């Protein structure tokens, strides 16, 4: 199920990447949901030994996605100077 959700989100993020200023809510939803999902997975990975592998794969991947999107998302003067389109 989660693969289907992330695949769908990925398609919409690719579409949003053409005009990111018009899709800021989707981009920031992805940033924050990735941080929350990664945080929850990190906490839960300590509960059962078979979940420790998430600390090496899924958790860092989610955090990297969140950080990269947050850094690349236009905001402030750069976003206003672009006039709504990049």
N, CA, C and O atoms as a CHARMM CRD file, in Angstrom:
* protein
*
  344
    1    1 UNK  N      0.82500  -1.18700   0.00000 PROA 1      0.00000
    2    1 UNK  CA     0.00000   0.00000   0.00000 PROA 1      0.00000
    3    1 UNK  C      0.87300   1.25700   0.00000 PROA 1      0.00000
    4    1 UNK  O      0.61400   2.18800  -0.76300 PROA 1      0.00000
    5    2 UNK  N      1.90000   1.29300   0.84500 PROA 2      0.00000
    6    2 UNK  CA     2.72100   2.50300   0.94800 PROA 2      0.00000
    7    2 UNK  C      3.46600   2.76900  -0.36500 PROA 2      0.00000
    8    2 UNK  O      3.71200   3.92300  -0.71600 PROA 2      0.00000
    9    3 UNK  N      3.82300   1.70500  -1.08700 PROA 3      0.00000
   10    3 UNK  CA     4.49500   1.89000  -2.37800 PROA 3      0.00000
   11    3 UNK  C      3.55800   2.59100  -3.35700 PROA 3      0.00000
   12    3 UNK  O      3.98300   3.47500  -4.10100 PROA 3      0.00000
   13    4 UNK  N      2.28100   2.19800  -3.35800 PROA 4      0.00000
   14    4 UNK  CA     1.30400   2.84600  -4.23000 PROA 4      0.00000
   15    4 UNK  C      1.11400   4.30600  -3.88700 PROA 4      0.00000
   16    4 UNK  O      0.98500   5.14300  -4.78000 PROA 4      0.00000
   17    5 UNK  N      1.09600   4.62000  -2.60600 PROA 5      0.00000
   18    5 UNK  CA     0.92500   6.00700  -2.16500 PROA 5      0.00000
   19    5 UNK  C      2.13300   6.84900  -2.58900 PROA 5      0.00000
   20    5 UNK  O      1.97500   7.94900  -3.11900 PROA 5      0.00000
   21    6 UNK  N      3.34000   6.32300  -2.35100 PROA 6      0.00000
   22    6 UNK  CA     4.53500   7.08900  -2.70200 PROA 6      0.00000
   23    6 UNK  C      4.73600   7.18100  -4.21400 PROA 6      0.00000
   24    6 UNK  O      5.25300   8.18400  -4.70400 PROA 6      0.00000
   25    7 UNK  N      4.33700   6.15400  -4.95700 PROA 7      0.00000
   26    7 UNK  CA     4.42300   6.22200  -6.41900 PROA 7      0.00000
   27    7 UNK  C      3.49200   7.31700  -6.95100 PROA 7      0.00000
   28    7 UNK  O      3.87000   8.08800  -7.83300 PROA 7      0.00000
   29    8 UNK  N      2.28900   7.37600  -6.41400 PROA 8      0.00000
   30    8 UNK  CA     1.34000   8.41300  -6.82400 PROA 8      0.00000
   31    8 UNK  C      1.85500   9.79600  -6.45300 PROA 8      0.00000
   32    8 UNK  O      1.79600  10.72100  -7.26400 PROA 8      0.00000
   33    9 UNK  N      2.35400   9.93800  -5.24600 PROA 9      0.00000
   34    9 UNK  CA     2.91300  11.21500  -4.80500 PROA 9      0.00000
   35    9 UNK  C      4.07600  11.62000  -5.71100 PROA 9      0.00000
   36    9 UNK  O      4.21400  12.79200  -6.06300 PROA 9      0.00000
   37   10 UNK  N      4.90900  10.65200  -6.08700 PROA 10     0.00000
   38   10 UNK  CA     6.04200  10.93300  -6.96600 PROA 10     0.00000
   39   10 UNK  C      5.61200  11.47900  -8.31700 PROA 10     0.00000
   40   10 UNK  O      6.22300  12.41100  -8.83900 PROA 10     0.00000
   41   11 UNK  N      4.55600  10.89500  -8.88500 PROA 11     0.00000
   42   11 UNK  CA     4.04200  11.38100 -10.17100 PROA 11     0.00000
   43   11 UNK  C      3.59200  12.83100 -10.04100 PROA 11     0.00000
   44   11 UNK  O      3.90300  13.66200 -10.89500 PROA 11     0.00000
   45   12 UNK  N      2.86100  13.13300  -8.97200 PROA 12     0.00000
   46   12 UNK  CA     2.38100  14.50300  -8.79100 PROA 12     0.00000
   47   12 UNK  C      3.52600  15.46900  -8.49100 PROA 12     0.00000
   48   12 UNK  O      3.45200  16.63900  -8.86700 PROA 12     0.00000
   49   13 UNK  N      4.57300  15.00600  -7.82500 PROA 13     0.00000
   50   13 UNK  CA     5.73200  15.87200  -7.59200 PROA 13     0.00000
   51   13 UNK  C      6.47400  16.16400  -8.89400 PROA 13     0.00000
   52   13 UNK  O      6.98600  17.26700  -9.08400 PROA 13     0.00000
   53   14 UNK  N      6.53200  15.18500  -9.78200 PROA 14     0.00000
   54   14 UNK  CA     7.16000  15.43100 -11.08900 PROA 14     0.00000
   55   14 UNK  C      6.37100  16.48400 -11.85400 PROA 14     0.00000
   56   14 UNK  O      6.95300  17.37700 -12.46900 PROA 14     0.00000
   57   15 UNK  N      5.06300  16.38100 -11.81800 PROA 15     0.00000
   58   15 UNK  CA     4.21600  17.38500 -12.47000 PROA 15     0.00000
   59   15 UNK  C      4.42500  18.74800 -11.80900 PROA 15     0.00000
   60   15 UNK  O      4.54000  19.76200 -12.49800 PROA 15     0.00000
   61   16 UNK  N      4.47300  18.77500 -10.47600 PROA 16     0.00000
   62   16 UNK  CA     4.64300  20.02800  -9.73600 PROA 16     0.00000
   63   16 UNK  C      6.00600  20.66300  -9.98900 PROA 16     0.00000
   64   16 UNK  O      6.15300  21.87900  -9.87000 PROA 16     0.00000
   65   17 UNK  N      7.00000  19.85300 -10.33600 PROA 17     0.00000
   66   17 UNK  CA     8.34600  20.39800 -10.53900 PROA 17     0.00000
   67   17 UNK  C      8.42100  21.35000 -11.73600 PROA 17     0.00000
   68   17 UNK  O      9.35300  22.14800 -11.83300 PROA 17     0.00000
   69   18 UNK  N      7.46400  21.27200 -12.63200 PROA 18     0.00000
   70   18 UNK  CA     7.45500  22.17700 -13.78100 PROA 18     0.00000
   71   18 UNK  C      7.15900  23.61700 -13.36200 PROA 18     0.00000
   72   18 UNK  O      7.70000  24.56200 -13.93600 PROA 18     0.00000
   73   19 UNK  N      6.29900  23.77300 -12.36200 PROA 19     0.00000
   74   19 UNK  CA     5.92600  25.09000 -11.84200 PROA 19     0.00000
   75   19 UNK  C      5.81200  24.99100 -10.32100 PROA 19     0.00000
   76   19 UNK  O      4.70400  24.98700  -9.78400 PROA 19     0.00000
   77   20 UNK  N      6.93600  24.91200  -9.63000 PROA 20     0.00000
   78   20 UNK  CA     6.90000  24.64500  -8.19400 PROA 20     0.00000
   79   20 UNK  C      6.15800  25.69800  -7.36000 PROA 20     0.00000
   80   20 UNK  O      5.55600  25.36300  -6.34000 PROA 20     0.00000
   81   21 UNK  N      6.19600  26.94900  -7.78100 PROA 21     0.00000
   82   21 UNK  CA     5.51800  27.98300  -6.99800 PROA 21     0.00000
   83   21 UNK  C      4.00600  27.81500  -7.01300 PROA 21     0.00000
   84   21 UNK  O      3.31800  28.29700  -6.11400 PROA 21     0.00000
   85   22 UNK  N      3.49200  27.14200  -8.01800 PROA 22     0.00000
   86   22 UNK  CA     2.05300  26.88800  -8.09100 PROA 22     0.00000
   87   22 UNK  C      1.64900  25.65000  -7.28700 PROA 22     0.00000
   88   22 UNK  O      0.46000  25.37300  -7.13100 PROA 22     0.00000
   89   23 UNK  N      2.62000  24.91500  -6.78600 PROA 23     0.00000
   90   23 UNK  CA     2.33800  23.66100  -6.08900 PROA 23     0.00000
   91   23 UNK  C      3.08200  23.58000  -4.75800 PROA 23     0.00000
   92   23 UNK  O      3.48500  22.49800  -4.33200 PROA 23     0.00000
   93   24 UNK  N      3.26100  24.71100  -4.11500 PROA 24     0.00000
   94   24 UNK  CA     4.02000  24.73200  -2.86900 PROA 24     0.00000
   95   24 UNK  C      3.38700  23.87600  -1.77600 PROA 24     0.00000
   96   24 UNK  O      4.10000  23.24300  -0.99600 PROA 24     0.00000
   97   25 UNK  N      2.07500  23.85100  -1.71200 PROA 25     0.00000
   98   25 UNK  CA     1.43800  23.06300  -0.65100 PROA 25     0.00000
   99   25 UNK  C      1.74000  21.57900  -0.81900 PROA 25     0.00000
  100   25 UNK  O      1.95200  20.88900   0.17900 PROA 25     0.00000
  101   26 UNK  N      1.76600  21.07000  -2.03400 PROA 26     0.00000
  102   26 UNK  CA     2.10500  19.66300  -2.27000 PROA 26     0.00000
  103   26 UNK  C      3.56200  19.39400  -1.90700 PROA 26     0.00000
  104   26 UNK  O      3.87900  18.38000  -1.28600 PROA 26     0.00000
  105   27 UNK  N      4.43200  20.29800  -2.29300 PROA 27     0.00000
  106   27 UNK  CA     5.86000  20.12100  -2.00400 PROA 27     0.00000
  107   27 UNK  C      6.09900  20.14300  -0.50000 PROA 27     0.00000
  108   27 UNK  O      6.81300  19.28600   0.02300 PROA 27     0.00000
  109   28 UNK  N      5.51100  21.11100   0.20400 PROA 28     0.00000
  110   28 UNK  CA     5.72200  21.18100   1.65100 PROA 28     0.00000
  111   28 UNK  C      5.00800  20.04900   2.38900 PROA 28     0.00000
  112   28 UNK  O      5.47000  19.62200   3.44700 PROA 28     0.00000
  113   29 UNK  N      3.90100  19.56000   1.85600 PROA 29     0.00000
  114   29 UNK  CA     3.28100  18.36700   2.43000 PROA 29     0.00000
  115   29 UNK  C      4.25400  17.19500   2.35000 PROA 29     0.00000
  116   29 UNK  O      4.39300  16.43000   3.30400 PROA 29     0.00000
  117   30 UNK  N      4.92400  17.06000   1.21400 PROA 30     0.00000
  118   30 UNK  CA     5.88400  15.96900   1.05000 PROA 30     0.00000
  119   30 UNK  C      7.05000  16.11400   2.01600 PROA 30     0.00000
  120   30 UNK  O      7.49800  15.12900   2.60400 PROA 30     0.00000
  121   31 UNK  N      7.54300  17.33200   2.18200 PROA 31     0.00000
  122   31 UNK  CA     8.64200  17.56600   3.12500 PROA 31     0.00000
  123   31 UNK  C      8.23100  17.15300   4.52700 PROA 31     0.00000
  124   31 UNK  O      8.91800  16.35900   5.17000 PROA 31     0.00000
  125   32 UNK  N      7.11100  17.69000   5.00600 PROA 32     0.00000
  126   32 UNK  CA     6.70800  17.42900   6.38700 PROA 32     0.00000
  127   32 UNK  C      6.25100  15.99500   6.61100 PROA 32     0.00000
  128   32 UNK  O      6.53900  15.41200   7.65600 PROA 32     0.00000
  129   33 UNK  N      5.54000  15.41800   5.64100 PROA 33     0.00000
  130   33 UNK  CA     5.10700  14.03400   5.82100 PROA 33     0.00000
  131   33 UNK  C      6.30300  13.08000   5.79700 PROA 33     0.00000
  132   33 UNK  O      6.28800  12.05800   6.48400 PROA 33     0.00000
  133   34 UNK  N      7.33000  13.39800   5.01800 PROA 34     0.00000
  134   34 UNK  CA     8.53200  12.56500   5.00800 PROA 34     0.00000
  135   34 UNK  C      9.27100  12.65200   6.33900 PROA 34     0.00000
  136   34 UNK  O      9.76000  11.64400   6.84900 PROA 34     0.00000
  137   35 UNK  N      9.35300  13.85500   6.90100 PROA 35     0.00000
  138   35 UNK  CA     9.98400  14.00600   8.21700 PROA 35     0.00000
  139   35 UNK  C      9.22200  13.24500   9.30100 PROA 35     0.00000
  140   35 UNK  O      9.82200  12.55800  10.12800 PROA 35     0.00000
  141   36 UNK  N      7.90900  13.37200   9.28900 PROA 36     0.00000
  142   36 UNK  CA     7.09300  12.68600  10.29500 PROA 36     0.00000
  143   36 UNK  C      7.17800  11.17700  10.11100 PROA 36     0.00000
  144   36 UNK  O      7.35900  10.44400  11.08300 PROA 36     0.00000
  145   37 UNK  N      7.04900  10.70700   8.87500 PROA 37     0.00000
  146   37 UNK  CA     7.13200   9.27700   8.59500 PROA 37     0.00000
  147   37 UNK  C      8.49000   8.71900   9.01300 PROA 37     0.00000
  148   37 UNK  O      8.56200   7.65800   9.63400 PROA 37     0.00000
  149   38 UNK  N      9.57300   9.43400   8.67100 PROA 38     0.00000
  150   38 UNK  CA    10.91000   9.00100   9.06300 PROA 38     0.00000
  151   38 UNK  C     11.09600   8.98400  10.57100 PROA 38     0.00000
  152   38 UNK  O     11.71900   8.07100  11.11300 PROA 38     0.00000
  153   39 UNK  N     10.55900   9.98500  11.24600 PROA 39     0.00000
  154   39 UNK  CA    10.65700  10.02900  12.70800 PROA 39     0.00000
  155   39 UNK  C      9.91200   8.89100  13.37800 PROA 39     0.00000
  156   39 UNK  O     10.42300   8.26900  14.31000 PROA 39     0.00000
  157   40 UNK  N      8.71100   8.62000  12.90800 PROA 40     0.00000
  158   40 UNK  CA     7.92900   7.51800  13.46800 PROA 40     0.00000
  159   40 UNK  C      8.62200   6.18100  13.21200 PROA 40     0.00000
  160   40 UNK  O      8.69700   5.32800  14.09600 PROA 40     0.00000
  161   41 UNK  N      9.13000   6.01100  11.98600 PROA 41     0.00000
  162   41 UNK  CA     9.83400   4.76500  11.66800 PROA 41     0.00000
  163   41 UNK  C     11.07900   4.60200  12.53600 PROA 41     0.00000
  164   41 UNK  O     11.38700   3.49400  12.97600 PROA 41     0.00000
  165   42 UNK  N     11.79200   5.69100  12.78200 PROA 42     0.00000
  166   42 UNK  CA    12.99500   5.62100  13.61300 PROA 42     0.00000
  167   42 UNK  C     12.64300   5.16000  15.02300 PROA 42     0.00000
  168   42 UNK  O     13.31600   4.30000  15.59100 PROA 42     0.00000
  169   43 UNK  N     11.58600   5.73700  15.58000 PROA 43     0.00000
  170   43 UNK  CA    11.16700   5.34800  16.93400 PROA 43     0.00000
  171   43 UNK  C     10.71300   3.89700  16.95800 PROA 43     0.00000
  172   43 UNK  O     11.09100   3.14300  17.85400 PROA 43     0.00000
  173   44 UNK  N      9.90800   3.50100  15.98500 PROA 44     0.00000
  174   44 UNK  CA     9.39500   2.13200  15.96200 PROA 44     0.00000
  175   44 UNK  C     10.47800   1.10500  15.66200 PROA 44     0.00000
  176   44 UNK  O     10.34000  -0.06200  16.03000 PROA 44     0.00000
  177   45 UNK  N     11.54500   1.51700  15.00300 PROA 45     0.00000
  178   45 UNK  CA    12.59400   0.56300  14.66800 PROA 45     0.00000
  179   45 UNK  C     13.32900   0.05300  15.90100 PROA 45     0.00000
  180   45 UNK  O     13.98900  -0.98400  15.84200 PROA 45     0.00000
  181   46 UNK  N     13.22400   0.76600  17.00900 PROA 46     0.00000
  182   46 UNK  CA    13.86400   0.31000  18.24100 PROA 46     0.00000
  183   46 UNK  C     12.99600  -0.67800  19.01700 PROA 46     0.00000
  184   46 UNK  O     13.48300  -1.32400  19.94500 PROA 46     0.00000
  185   47 UNK  N     11.73100  -0.80600  18.65600 PROA 47     0.00000
  186   47 UNK  CA    10.81600  -1.67300  19.39500 PROA 47     0.00000
  187   47 UNK  C     11.05200  -3.15300  19.11900 PROA 47     0.00000
  188   47 UNK  O     11.00500  -3.96700  20.04100 PROA 47     0.00000
  189   48 UNK  N     11.30500  -3.51300  17.86600 PROA 48     0.00000
  190   48 UNK  CA    11.50400  -4.91200  17.49300 PROA 48     0.00000
  191   48 UNK  C     12.82400  -5.05400  16.74200 PROA 48     0.00000
  192   48 UNK  O     13.13700  -4.23500  15.87800 PROA 48     0.00000
  193   49 UNK  N     13.59300  -6.07700  17.06300 PROA 49     0.00000
  194   49 UNK  CA    14.89500  -6.24700  16.40200 PROA 49     0.00000
  195   49 UNK  C     14.80100  -6.35400  14.87500 PROA 49     0.00000
  196   49 UNK  O     15.70300  -5.89400  14.17400 PROA 49     0.00000
  197   50 UNK  N     13.73300  -6.94900  14.35500 PROA 50     0.00000
  198   50 UNK  CA    13.61600  -7.09400  12.90100 PROA 50     0.00000
  199   50 UNK  C     13.36900  -5.76600  12.18800 PROA 50     0.00000
  200   50 UNK  O     13.42500  -5.71200  10.96000 PROA 50     0.00000
  201   51 UNK  N     13.10200  -4.71000  12.92500 PROA 51     0.00000
  202   51 UNK  CA    12.88700  -3.39100  12.32400 PROA 51     0.00000
  203   51 UNK  C     14.12800  -2.50800  12.34600 PROA 51     0.00000
  204   51 UNK  O     14.08200  -1.38000  11.85500 PROA 51     0.00000
  205   52 UNK  N     15.23200  -2.99100  12.90300 PROA 52     0.00000
  206   52 UNK  CA    16.44900  -2.17600  12.97400 PROA 52     0.00000
  207   52 UNK  C     16.97200  -1.78100  11.59700 PROA 52     0.00000
  208   52 UNK  O     17.61400  -0.74000  11.45600 PROA 52     0.00000
  209   53 UNK  N     16.70700  -2.59400  10.58700 PROA 53     0.00000
  210   53 UNK  CA    17.17200  -2.29600   9.23600 PROA 53     0.00000
  211   53 UNK  C     16.61200  -1.00000   8.67900 PROA 53     0.00000
  212   53 UNK  O     17.22100  -0.38400   7.80400 PROA 53     0.00000
  213   54 UNK  N     15.45600  -0.58000   9.18000 PROA 54     0.00000
  214   54 UNK  CA    14.86600   0.68200   8.70900 PROA 54     0.00000
  215   54 UNK  C     15.76500   1.87700   9.02200 PROA 54     0.00000
  216   54 UNK  O     15.73400   2.88500   8.31600 PROA 54     0.00000
  217   55 UNK  N     16.56400   1.76000  10.07900 PROA 55     0.00000
  218   55 UNK  CA    17.46200   2.86100  10.43300 PROA 55     0.00000
  219   55 UNK  C     18.56600   3.06300   9.39700 PROA 55     0.00000
  220   55 UNK  O     19.14000   4.14700   9.29700 PROA 55     0.00000
  221   56 UNK  N     18.85400   2.03300   8.64100 PROA 56     0.00000
  222   56 UNK  CA    19.91700   2.12500   7.63600 PROA 56     0.00000
  223   56 UNK  C     19.39200   2.40900   6.23300 PROA 56     0.00000
  224   56 UNK  O     20.15800   2.81600   5.36000 PROA 56     0.00000
  225   57 UNK  N     18.10900   2.20300   6.00600 PROA 57     0.00000
  226   57 UNK  CA    17.57200   2.36500   4.66000 PROA 57     0.00000
  227   57 UNK  C     16.44800   3.37100   4.56000 PROA 57     0.00000
  228   57 UNK  O     16.61700   4.45600   4.00300 PROA 57     0.00000
  229   58 UNK  N     15.29500   3.00600   5.10300 PROA 58     0.00000
  230   58 UNK  CA    14.09700   3.82400   4.92900 PROA 58     0.00000
  231   58 UNK  C     14.17700   5.17900   5.62700 PROA 58     0.00000
  232   58 UNK  O     13.81900   6.20200   5.04400 PROA 58     0.00000
  233   59 UNK  N     14.64100   5.18600   6.85700 PROA 59     0.00000
  234   59 UNK  CA    14.67400   6.44300   7.62400 PROA 59     0.00000
  235   59 UNK  C     15.60400   7.46400   6.96500 PROA 59     0.00000
  236   59 UNK  O     15.18600   8.60100   6.74900 PROA 59     0.00000
  237   60 UNK  N     16.84800   7.10100   6.63900 PROA 60     0.00000
  238   60 UNK  CA    17.70200   8.09100   5.96300 PROA 60     0.00000
  239   60 UNK  C     17.13900   8.53400   4.61100 PROA 60     0.00000
  240   60 UNK  O     17.25800   9.70300   4.24600 PROA 60     0.00000
  241   61 UNK  N     16.52700   7.60900   3.86500 PROA 61     0.00000
  242   61 UNK  CA    15.96000   7.97300   2.56000 PROA 61     0.00000
  243   61 UNK  C     14.85600   9.01400   2.71800 PROA 61     0.00000
  244   61 UNK  O     14.81000   9.98500   1.96300 PROA 61     0.00000
  245   62 UNK  N     13.97600   8.82100   3.68300 PROA 62     0.00000
  246   62 UNK  CA    12.89500   9.78300   3.92400 PROA 62     0.00000
  247   62 UNK  C     13.43900  11.14000   4.35100 PROA 62     0.00000
  248   62 UNK  O     12.94500  12.17900   3.91400 PROA 62     0.00000
  249   63 UNK  N     14.45200  11.12700   5.20100 PROA 63     0.00000
  250   63 UNK  CA    15.03400  12.38300   5.66200 PROA 63     0.00000
  251   63 UNK  C     15.76700  13.10200   4.53100 PROA 63     0.00000
  252   63 UNK  O     15.71900  14.32900   4.44600 PROA 63     0.00000
  253   64 UNK  N     16.44100  12.35100   3.66400 PROA 64     0.00000
  254   64 UNK  CA    17.12700  12.95700   2.52600 PROA 64     0.00000
  255   64 UNK  C     16.12600  13.59300   1.57300 PROA 64     0.00000
  256   64 UNK  O     16.34500  14.70800   1.10000 PROA 64     0.00000
  257   65 UNK  N     15.03600  12.90300   1.28800 PROA 65     0.00000
  258   65 UNK  CA    13.99200  13.45800   0.42200 PROA 65     0.00000
  259   65 UNK  C     13.47000  14.76600   1.00600 PROA 65     0.00000
  260   65 UNK  O     13.32200  15.75400   0.28700 PROA 65     0.00000
  261   66 UNK  N     13.19000  14.77300   2.30400 PROA 66     0.00000
  262   66 UNK  CA    12.66100  15.97500   2.95100 PROA 66     0.00000
  263   66 UNK  C     13.64600  17.13600   2.85800 PROA 66     0.00000
  264   66 UNK  O     13.25900  18.25600   2.52600 PROA 66     0.00000
  265   67 UNK  N     14.90500  16.87400   3.14800 PROA 67     0.00000
  266   67 UNK  CA    15.91000  17.93700   3.13600 PROA 67     0.00000
  267   67 UNK  C     16.13200  18.46800   1.70900 PROA 67     0.00000
  268   67 UNK  O     16.20200  19.67900   1.50200 PROA 67     0.00000
  269   68 UNK  N     16.24200  17.57400   0.74300 PROA 68     0.00000
  270   68 UNK  CA    16.48000  18.00400  -0.64200 PROA 68     0.00000
  271   68 UNK  C     15.31300  18.85200  -1.14500 PROA 68     0.00000
  272   68 UNK  O     15.52100  19.91100  -1.73800 PROA 68     0.00000
  273   69 UNK  N     14.08900  18.38600  -0.90800 PROA 69     0.00000
  274   69 UNK  CA    12.93300  19.17500  -1.34900 PROA 69     0.00000
  275   69 UNK  C     12.87400  20.52700  -0.64600 PROA 69     0.00000
  276   69 UNK  O     12.58000  21.54200  -1.27600 PROA 69     0.00000
  277   70 UNK  N     13.15000  20.54300   0.65100 PROA 70     0.00000
  278   70 UNK  CA    13.10500  21.80500   1.40000 PROA 70     0.00000
  279   70 UNK  C     14.15300  22.78700   0.88400 PROA 70     0.00000
  280   70 UNK  O     13.88100  23.98200   0.76700 PROA 70     0.00000
  281   71 UNK  N     15.33600  22.29300   0.57900 PROA 71     0.00000
  282   71 UNK  CA    16.41300  23.16700   0.10200 PROA 71     0.00000
  283   71 UNK  C     16.12500  23.67900  -1.30600 PROA 71     0.00000
  284   71 UNK  O     16.40700  24.83600  -1.61700 PROA 71     0.00000
  285   72 UNK  N     15.56500  22.82200  -2.15500 PROA 72     0.00000
  286   72 UNK  CA    15.33600  23.20800  -3.54600 PROA 72     0.00000
  287   72 UNK  C     14.05200  23.99500  -3.78100 PROA 72     0.00000
  288   72 UNK  O     13.88200  24.58500  -4.84800 PROA 72     0.00000
  289   73 UNK  N     13.15800  24.01600  -2.81700 PROA 73     0.00000
  290   73 UNK  CA    11.89300  24.72900  -2.99400 PROA 73     0.00000
  291   73 UNK  C     12.12900  26.23100  -2.93400 PROA 73     0.00000
  292   73 UNK  O     12.66400  26.73700  -1.94700 PROA 73     0.00000
  293   74 UNK  N     11.73200  26.94900  -3.98500 PROA 74     0.00000
  294   74 UNK  CA    11.93500  28.39700  -3.99300 PROA 74     0.00000
  295   74 UNK  C     11.07100  29.08900  -2.94300 PROA 74     0.00000
  296   74 UNK  O      9.91800  28.71500  -2.72800 PROA 74     0.00000
  297   75 UNK  N     11.63500  30.08900  -2.30200 PROA 75     0.00000
  298   75 UNK  CA    10.88100  30.86400  -1.31900 PROA 75     0.00000
  299   75 UNK  C     11.56900  32.20600  -1.13700 PROA 75     0.00000
  300   75 UNK  O     12.68100  32.42700  -1.61600 PROA 75     0.00000
  301   76 UNK  N     10.89600  33.07600  -0.45000 PROA 76     0.00000
  302   76 UNK  CA    11.45900  34.38800  -0.17100 PROA 76     0.00000
  303   76 UNK  C     11.59500  35.25100  -1.40900 PROA 76     0.00000
  304   76 UNK  O     10.73500  35.21600  -2.28900 PROA 76     0.00000
  305   77 UNK  N     12.66000  36.01900  -1.48400 PROA 77     0.00000
  306   77 UNK  CA    12.88700  36.95700  -2.58300 PROA 77     0.00000
  307   77 UNK  C     13.00400  36.22500  -3.92000 PROA 77     0.00000
  308   77 UNK  O     12.52600  36.71500  -4.94300 PROA 77     0.00000
  309   78 UNK  N     13.63300  35.06800  -3.90800 PROA 78     0.00000
  310   78 UNK  CA    13.79700  34.31000  -5.15300 PROA 78     0.00000
  311   78 UNK  C     12.44600  33.92800  -5.73000 PROA 78     0.00000
  312   78 UNK  O     12.23800  34.02300  -6.93900 PROA 78     0.00000
  313   79 UNK  N     11.52300  33.49500  -4.87600 PROA 79     0.00000
  314   79 UNK  CA    10.18900  33.09300  -5.32900 PROA 79     0.00000
  315   79 UNK  C      9.41600  34.29800  -5.84300 PROA 79     0.00000
  316   79 UNK  O      8.74500  34.20100  -6.87000 PROA 79     0.00000
  317   80 UNK  N      9.49300  35.42900  -5.15400 PROA 80     0.00000
  318   80 UNK  CA     8.77900  36.61900  -5.59500 PROA 80     0.00000
  319   80 UNK  C      9.36600  37.16200  -6.90100 PROA 80     0.00000
  320   80 UNK  O      8.62800  37.65300  -7.75500 PROA 80     0.00000
  321   81 UNK  N     10.69000  37.07400  -7.05500 PROA 81     0.00000
  322   81 UNK  CA    11.34100  37.57100  -8.26400 PROA 81     0.00000
  323   81 UNK  C     10.97500  36.72600  -9.47800 PROA 81     0.00000
  324   81 UNK  O     10.97900  37.21800 -10.60600 PROA 81     0.00000
  325   82 UNK  N     10.66000  35.46100  -9.24600 PROA 82     0.00000
  326   82 UNK  CA    10.30100  34.57400 -10.36600 PROA 82     0.00000
  327   82 UNK  C      8.90900  34.88700 -10.89100 PROA 82     0.00000
  328   82 UNK  O      8.54100  34.43800 -11.97700 PROA 82     0.00000
  329   83 UNK  N      8.14100  35.64100 -10.14300 PROA 83     0.00000
  330   83 UNK  CA     6.82200  36.04400 -10.60700 PROA 83     0.00000
  331   83 UNK  C      5.82400  34.91100 -10.69900 PROA 83     0.00000
  332   83 UNK  O      4.90200  34.95500 -11.51200 PROA 83     0.00000
  333   84 UNK  N      6.00100  33.89800  -9.87200 PROA 84     0.00000
  334   84 UNK  CA     5.04300  32.79200  -9.85500 PROA 84     0.00000
  335   84 UNK  C      5.39400  31.64400 -10.76300 PROA 84     0.00000
  336   84 UNK  O      4.71300  30.61900 -10.74300 PROA 84     0.00000
  337   85 UNK  N      6.43400  31.77800 -11.55900 PROA 85     0.00000
  338   85 UNK  CA     6.82900  30.66900 -12.45700 PROA 85     0.00000
  339   85 UNK  C      8.35800  30.52800 -12.44800 PROA 85     0.00000
  340   85 UNK  O      9.11200  31.50100 -12.41100 PROA 85     0.00000
  341   86 UNK  N      8.75300  29.28100 -12.48300 PROA 86     0.00000
  342   86 UNK  CA    10.19600  29.00800 -12.59900 PROA 86     0.00000
  343   86 UNK  C     10.39200  28.07900 -13.77000 PROA 86     0.00000
  344   86 UNK  O     11.52300  27.70000 -14.07500 PROA 86     0.00000
